Amino acid sequence: MKIGIIGVGHIGKTLAIRLSAAGHSVKVANSKEPESIDSETLSTGAKAVFAKDAVKDVEVIILSIPFQHNPKMAGLLADVPEETVVIDTSNYYPHRDGNIEAIDAGQVESVWVAEKLGRPIAKAWNAIGAGSLADRDKPAGSPDRIAIPIAADRDTDREVTMSLVNESGVDAFDAGSIADSWRLQPGAPVYCTDLRLDEMAEAVAAAEKERISKRRDLAGAILQERFADSYEDLTVDYLVRLNRVLYM
């Protein structure tokens, strides 16, 4: 497939590497010049371009940017065909993104994003830590392969997203519609807890909407207290264990 990725932070970078290695034609862009994208991101064939070119003549666009910047993508996507699959990987964190009244009042994060973009979206790769995606990938069929949930409203969006998730080194679990994607948000049982595919259905069903933001903020407070001086000592294992204790 022809894929454009906007954002080459930890998640976007890994996706560029994996999806290019899987045989897809991948263009990547950030908010700067193409020359600013490091060689490792391009090591398996991805091509660095300007953002305006990353969304042209592609079948899939992956937005891997901080949550608060999603509305800025509306203009960039204005001329993108409706059938193009747009996948959002972001999560709302008030301490980083600033308080967004609608979401604080209960609007589902990806519903808000879809409204701001003015088009349907899918949700994926938001519920896995960057370290787990980069270092804990497994071949399809491995019994200990991590699974992540995805959400979408359109059948094509769902099918394409699940296929790309599987090619990125983790199993995909269909968690339902974008309206129900609050079950994938920070603080939910499936959020960055590195579950297997056979554990996903129960964890998705166990989410309690009124509690997930409280758990998200509690995890943030613990990490800030524990790693206030430096997050260099924060390991993947520690983060997964903490999330399992607080979210499940």
TORKOL-4160 file (C-alpha; in steps of 0.2 Angstrom, whole numbers, padded with zeros to 4 digits, m for minus):
248
<pt num="1" X="0000" Y="0000" Z="0000"/>
<pt num="2" X="0005" Y="0018" Z="m0002"/>
<pt num="3" X="0006" Y="0026" Z="0016"/>
<pt num="4" X="0010" Y="0043" Z="0022"/>
<pt num="5" X="0015" Y="0045" Z="0041"/>
<pt num="6" X="0014" Y="0062" Z="0049"/>
<pt num="7" X="0025" Y="0063" Z="0064"/>
<pt num="8" X="0041" Y="0053" Z="0067"/>
<pt num="9" X="0042" Y="0052" Z="0086"/>
<pt num="10" X="0044" Y="0035" Z="0094"/>
<pt num="11" X="0028" Y="0027" Z="0087"/>
<pt num="12" X="0029" Y="0035" Z="0070"/>
<pt num="13" X="0047" Y="0031" Z="0068"/>
<pt num="14" X="0044" Y="0012" Z="0072"/>
<pt num="15" X="0029" Y="0012" Z="0060"/>
<pt num="16" X="0040" Y="0019" Z="0046"/>
<pt num="17" X="0053" Y="0006" Z="0049"/>
<pt num="18" X="0041" Y="m0009" Z="0051"/>
<pt num="19" X="0029" Y="m0005" Z="0037"/>
<pt num="20" X="0042" Y="m0001" Z="0025"/>
<pt num="21" X="0051" Y="m0017" Z="0029"/>
<pt num="22" X="0034" Y="m0026" Z="0026"/>
<pt num="23" X="0034" Y="m0020" Z="0008"/>
<pt num="24" X="0023" Y="m0004" Z="0009"/>
<pt num="25" X="0028" Y="0012" Z="0000"/>
<pt num="26" X="0030" Y="0024" Z="0015"/>
<pt num="27" X="0032" Y="0043" Z="0015"/>
<pt num="28" X="0036" Y="0051" Z="0031"/>
<pt num="29" X="0036" Y="0069" Z="0037"/>
<pt num="30" X="0037" Y="0080" Z="0052"/>
<pt num="31" X="0034" Y="0099" Z="0055"/>
<pt num="32" X="0052" Y="0103" Z="0049"/>
<pt num="33" X="0062" Y="0100" Z="0033"/>
<pt num="34" X="0063" Y="0082" Z="0026"/>
<pt num="35" X="0082" Y="0083" Z="0030"/>
<pt num="36" X="0078" Y="0083" Z="0048"/>
<pt num="37" X="0072" Y="0065" Z="0048"/>
<pt num="38" X="0085" Y="0053" Z="0054"/>
<pt num="39" X="0093" Y="0040" Z="0044"/>
<pt num="40" X="0087" Y="0025" Z="0055"/>
<pt num="41" X="0069" Y="0030" Z="0051"/>
<pt num="42" X="0072" Y="0028" Z="0033"/>
<pt num="43" X="0083" Y="0013" Z="0035"/>
<pt num="44" X="0070" Y="0001" Z="0027"/>
<pt num="45" X="0065" Y="0011" Z="0013"/>
<pt num="46" X="0054" Y="0025" Z="0019"/>
<pt num="47" X="0056" Y="0042" Z="0010"/>
<pt num="48" X="0057" Y="0059" Z="0019"/>
<pt num="49" X="0045" Y="0072" Z="0012"/>
<pt num="50" X="0036" Y="0088" Z="0017"/>
<pt num="51" X="0020" Y="0085" Z="0026"/>
<pt num="52" X="0010" Y="0092" Z="0011"/>
<pt num="53" X="0018" Y="0078" Z="0000"/>
<pt num="54" X="0015" Y="0064" Z="0013"/>
<pt num="55" X="m0004" Y="0065" Z="0011"/>
<pt num="56" X="m0004" Y="0065" Z="m0008"/>
<pt num="57" X="m0007" Y="0050" Z="m0018"/>
<pt num="58" X="m0008" Y="0038" Z="m0003"/>
<pt num="59" X="m0021" Y="0025" Z="0002"/>
<pt num="60" X="m0017" Y="0027" Z="0021"/>
<pt num="61" X="m0012" Y="0042" Z="0032"/>
<pt num="62" X="m0006" Y="0039" Z="0049"/>
<pt num="63" X="m0006" Y="0054" Z="0061"/>
<pt num="64" X="0007" Y="0051" Z="0075"/>
<pt num="65" X="0007" Y="0068" Z="0083"/>
<pt num="66" X="0004" Y="0075" Z="0100"/>
<pt num="67" X="m0015" Y="0075" Z="0103"/>
<pt num="68" X="m0017" Y="0094" Z="0103"/>
<pt num="69" X="m0010" Y="0096" Z="0086"/>
<pt num="70" X="m0023" Y="0086" Z="0077"/>
<pt num="71" X="m0035" Y="0100" Z="0073"/>
<pt num="72" X="m0020" Y="0108" Z="0063"/>
<pt num="73" X="m0021" Y="0093" Z="0051"/>
<pt num="74" X="m0038" Y="0098" Z="0045"/>
<pt num="75" X="m0031" Y="0109" Z="0031"/>
<pt num="76" X="m0018" Y="0097" Z="0026"/>
<pt num="77" X="m0031" Y="0084" Z="0024"/>
<pt num="78" X="m0044" Y="0095" Z="0015"/>
<pt num="79" X="m0041" Y="0088" Z="m0002"/>
<pt num="80" X="m0038" Y="0070" Z="0003"/>
<pt num="81" X="m0051" Y="0058" Z="m0005"/>
<pt num="82" X="m0064" Y="0052" Z="0007"/>
<pt num="83" X="m0060" Y="0034" Z="0004"/>
<pt num="84" X="m0042" Y="0037" Z="0011"/>
<pt num="85" X="m0040" Y="0028" Z="0028"/>
<pt num="86" X="m0034" Y="0040" Z="0041"/>
<pt num="87" X="m0027" Y="0032" Z="0057"/>
<pt num="88" X="m0025" Y="0042" Z="0073"/>
<pt num="89" X="m0012" Y="0036" Z="0086"/>
<pt num="90" X="m0013" Y="0050" Z="0099"/>
<pt num="91" X="m0019" Y="0051" Z="0117"/>
<pt num="92" X="m0025" Y="0066" Z="0127"/>
<pt num="93" X="m0015" Y="0071" Z="0141"/>
<pt num="94" X="m0020" Y="0087" Z="0149"/>
<pt num="95" X="m0003" Y="0091" Z="0157"/>
<pt num="96" X="0004" Y="0091" Z="0140"/>
<pt num="97" X="m0010" Y="0096" Z="0128"/>
<pt num="98" X="m0019" Y="0108" Z="0140"/>
<pt num="99" X="m0036" Y="0106" Z="0146"/>
<pt num="100" X="m0049" Y="0103" Z="0132"/>
<pt num="101" X="m0066" Y="0106" Z="0139"/>
<pt num="102" X="m0076" Y="0094" Z="0128"/>
<pt num="103" X="m0065" Y="0080" Z="0132"/>
<pt num="104" X="m0064" Y="0084" Z="0151"/>
<pt num="105" X="m0083" Y="0084" Z="0150"/>
<pt num="106" X="m0084" Y="0066" Z="0143"/>
<pt num="107" X="m0082" Y="0067" Z="0124"/>
<pt num="108" X="m0073" Y="0052" Z="0117"/>
<pt num="109" X="m0055" Y="0058" Z="0112"/>
<pt num="110" X="m0056" Y="0050" Z="0094"/>
<pt num="111" X="m0074" Y="0057" Z="0091"/>
<pt num="112" X="m0066" Y="0074" Z="0095"/>
<pt num="113" X="m0052" Y="0071" Z="0083"/>
<pt num="114" X="m0064" Y="0066" Z="0069"/>
<pt num="115" X="m0074" Y="0081" Z="0072"/>
<pt num="116" X="m0059" Y="0093" Z="0071"/>
<pt num="117" X="m0053" Y="0084" Z="0055"/>
<pt num="118" X="m0070" Y="0083" Z="0047"/>
<pt num="119" X="m0068" Y="0065" Z="0041"/>
<pt num="120" X="m0069" Y="0047" Z="0047"/>
<pt num="121" X="m0054" Y="0040" Z="0056"/>
<pt num="122" X="m0048" Y="0024" Z="0063"/>
<pt num="123" X="m0039" Y="0023" Z="0080"/>
<pt num="124" X="m0023" Y="0012" Z="0082"/>
<pt num="125" X="m0006" Y="0011" Z="0090"/>
<pt num="126" X="m0012" Y="0023" Z="0104"/>
<pt num="127" X="m0013" Y="0009" Z="0117"/>
<pt num="128" X="0005" Y="0002" Z="0117"/>
<pt num="129" X="0020" Y="0010" Z="0124"/>
<pt num="130" X="0034" Y="0016" Z="0112"/>
<pt num="131" X="0046" Y="0004" Z="0120"/>
<pt num="132" X="0035" Y="m0011" Z="0118"/>
<pt num="133" X="0031" Y="m0008" Z="0100"/>
<pt num="134" X="0049" Y="m0005" Z="0096"/>
<pt num="135" X="0057" Y="m0020" Z="0106"/>
<pt num="136" X="0043" Y="m0033" Z="0110"/>
<pt num="137" X="0037" Y="m0037" Z="0092"/>
<pt num="138" X="0035" Y="m0055" Z="0088"/>
<pt num="139" X="0031" Y="m0065" Z="0072"/>
<pt num="140" X="0012" Y="m0068" Z="0069"/>
<pt num="141" X="0007" Y="m0084" Z="0078"/>
<pt num="142" X="0019" Y="m0082" Z="0093"/>
<pt num="143" X="0010" Y="m0087" Z="0109"/>
<pt num="144" X="0016" Y="m0072" Z="0118"/>
<pt num="145" X="0013" Y="m0059" Z="0105"/>
<pt num="146" X="0007" Y="m0043" Z="0112"/>
<pt num="147" X="m0010" Y="m0037" Z="0105"/>
<pt num="148" X="m0017" Y="m0020" Z="0104"/>
<pt num="149" X="m0035" Y="m0014" Z="0101"/>
<pt num="150" X="m0041" Y="m0004" Z="0086"/>
<pt num="151" X="m0057" Y="0006" Z="0083"/>
<pt num="152" X="m0066" Y="0011" Z="0067"/>
<pt num="153" X="m0083" Y="0014" Z="0059"/>
<pt num="154" X="m0080" Y="0010" Z="0041"/>
<pt num="155" X="m0077" Y="m0008" Z="0036"/>
<pt num="156" X="m0062" Y="m0003" Z="0025"/>
<pt num="157" X="m0054" Y="0007" Z="0038"/>
<pt num="158" X="m0056" Y="m0007" Z="0050"/>
<pt num="159" X="m0049" Y="m0020" Z="0038"/>
<pt num="160" X="m0034" Y="m0010" Z="0033"/>
<pt num="161" X="m0030" Y="m0004" Z="0050"/>
<pt num="162" X="m0030" Y="m0022" Z="0057"/>
<pt num="163" X="m0019" Y="m0028" Z="0043"/>
<pt num="164" X="m0006" Y="m0015" Z="0046"/>
<pt num="165" X="m0006" Y="m0017" Z="0065"/>
<pt num="166" X="m0003" Y="m0036" Z="0062"/>
<pt num="167" X="0012" Y="m0031" Z="0050"/>
<pt num="168" X="0019" Y="m0019" Z="0063"/>
<pt num="169" X="0023" Y="m0034" Z="0075"/>
<pt num="170" X="0008" Y="m0035" Z="0086"/>
<pt num="171" X="m0009" Y="m0043" Z="0085"/>
<pt num="172" X="m0024" Y="m0033" Z="0081"/>
<pt num="173" X="m0041" Y="m0034" Z="0091"/>
<pt num="174" X="m0057" Y="m0026" Z="0084"/>
<pt num="175" X="m0063" Y="m0015" Z="0099"/>
<pt num="176" X="m0078" Y="m0008" Z="0090"/>
<pt num="177" X="m0083" Y="0009" Z="0084"/>
<pt num="178" X="m0075" Y="0026" Z="0086"/>
<pt num="179" X="m0089" Y="0031" Z="0099"/>
<pt num="180" X="m0084" Y="0016" Z="0109"/>
<pt num="181" X="m0065" Y="0020" Z="0108"/>
<pt num="182" X="m0065" Y="0027" Z="0125"/>
<pt num="183" X="m0061" Y="0009" Z="0130"/>
<pt num="184" X="m0044" Y="0012" Z="0122"/>
<pt num="185" X="m0040" Y="0028" Z="0131"/>
<pt num="186" X="m0026" Y="0031" Z="0144"/>
<pt num="187" X="m0032" Y="0023" Z="0161"/>
<pt num="188" X="m0042" Y="0009" Z="0152"/>
<pt num="189" X="m0037" Y="m0009" Z="0156"/>
<pt num="190" X="m0030" Y="m0012" Z="0138"/>
<pt num="191" X="m0020" Y="0004" Z="0138"/>
<pt num="192" X="m0001" Y="0000" Z="0138"/>
<pt num="193" X="m0003" Y="m0016" Z="0148"/>
<pt num="194" X="0004" Y="m0028" Z="0135"/>
<pt num="195" X="m0009" Y="m0041" Z="0135"/>
<pt num="196" X="m0011" Y="m0055" Z="0123"/>
<pt num="197" X="m0025" Y="m0057" Z="0110"/>
<pt num="198" X="m0034" Y="m0070" Z="0121"/>
<pt num="199" X="m0035" Y="m0057" Z="0135"/>
<pt num="200" X="m0041" Y="m0043" Z="0125"/>
<pt num="201" X="m0060" Y="m0045" Z="0125"/>
<pt num="202" X="m0061" Y="m0046" Z="0144"/>
<pt num="203" X="m0050" Y="m0031" Z="0146"/>
<pt num="204" X="m0060" Y="m0021" Z="0134"/>
<pt num="205" X="m0076" Y="m0025" Z="0142"/>
<pt num="206" X="m0070" Y="m0021" Z="0159"/>
<pt num="207" X="m0067" Y="m0003" Z="0155"/>
<pt num="208" X="m0076" Y="0010" Z="0166"/>
<pt num="209" X="m0078" Y="0026" Z="0157"/>
<pt num="210" X="m0080" Y="0037" Z="0173"/>
<pt num="211" X="m0064" Y="0030" Z="0181"/>
<pt num="212" X="m0051" Y="0030" Z="0167"/>
<pt num="213" X="m0046" Y="0048" Z="0167"/>
<pt num="214" X="m0044" Y="0047" Z="0186"/>
<pt num="215" X="m0033" Y="0032" Z="0184"/>
<pt num="216" X="m0023" Y="0041" Z="0170"/>
<pt num="217" X="m0020" Y="0055" Z="0181"/>
<pt num="218" X="m0015" Y="0044" Z="0195"/>
<pt num="219" X="m0002" Y="0035" Z="0184"/>
<pt num="220" X="0005" Y="0052" Z="0179"/>
<pt num="221" X="0007" Y="0058" Z="0197"/>
<pt num="222" X="0016" Y="0042" Z="0202"/>
<pt num="223" X="0028" Y="0043" Z="0187"/>
<pt num="224" X="0031" Y="0061" Z="0191"/>
<pt num="225" X="0035" Y="0058" Z="0209"/>
<pt num="226" X="0046" Y="0042" Z="0205"/>
<pt num="227" X="0055" Y="0049" Z="0190"/>
<pt num="228" X="0055" Y="0068" Z="0193"/>
<pt num="229" X="0073" Y="0070" Z="0190"/>
<pt num="230" X="0075" Y="0059" Z="0174"/>
<pt num="231" X="0064" Y="0047" Z="0165"/>
<pt num="232" X="0080" Y="0038" Z="0159"/>
<pt num="233" X="0077" Y="0025" Z="0172"/>
<pt num="234" X="0059" Y="0021" Z="0167"/>
<pt num="235" X="0059" Y="0004" Z="0159"/>
<pt num="236" X="0046" Y="m0004" Z="0149"/>
<pt num="237" X="0044" Y="m0018" Z="0162"/>
<pt num="238" X="0041" Y="m0005" Z="0176"/>
<pt num="239" X="0028" Y="0005" Z="0165"/>
<pt num="240" X="0018" Y="m0011" Z="0161"/>
<pt num="241" X="0018" Y="m0017" Z="0179"/>
<pt num="242" X="0012" Y="0000" Z="0185"/>
<pt num="243" X="m0002" Y="0001" Z="0172"/>
<pt num="244" X="m0008" Y="m0016" Z="0176"/>
<pt num="245" X="m0009" Y="m0012" Z="0194"/>
<pt num="246" X="m0018" Y="0004" Z="0191"/>
<pt num="247" X="m0029" Y="0001" Z="0176"/>
<pt num="248" X="m0034" Y="m0018" Z="0177"/>
